[in-house]
Amino acid sequence: MKINKIHKPMNTLYDNKQPKVYDIVMVYCRYCQEKMEIHVHHSLGKFEHFQLINLPERIAKHLNTREIHCSHCYKIFVLEKDTKDSKTDYHLKLDCSNIGPGMESWYEDAIPKYSNELYS
């Protein structure tokens, strides 16, 4: 049996030559007002562009809660999905999980945990 070394072997680990199809949902950063693009991968994707407001249901069912990184101001946002009876709403919130407590830590000893004093 002769083996031809010109062609790569085809197996399950071989990368597909077909591009993965997706649609693009555009969101604007709350801080720098620059456009951020969210790629929504699904089998019926046509590389179409949508706004997050009034998103069609065929796209909204594939867009779940995820982190979004702004490439201009380097802030991280969390896009939360809120499904109601007949429509889907999204909330874009700043991710504060890695942010320190700030000046609150300076005053932990100064703020009493409980007090019997009357405040006016």
Buried (B, 14 or more C-beta within 10 A) or exposed (E): EEEEEEEEEEEEEEEEEEEEEBBBBEBBBEEBEEEBEBEBEBEEBEEEEBEBEEBEEEBBBBBEEEEBEBEEEEBBBBBEBEEEEEEBEBEBEEEEEEEEEEEEEEEEEEEEEEEEEEEE
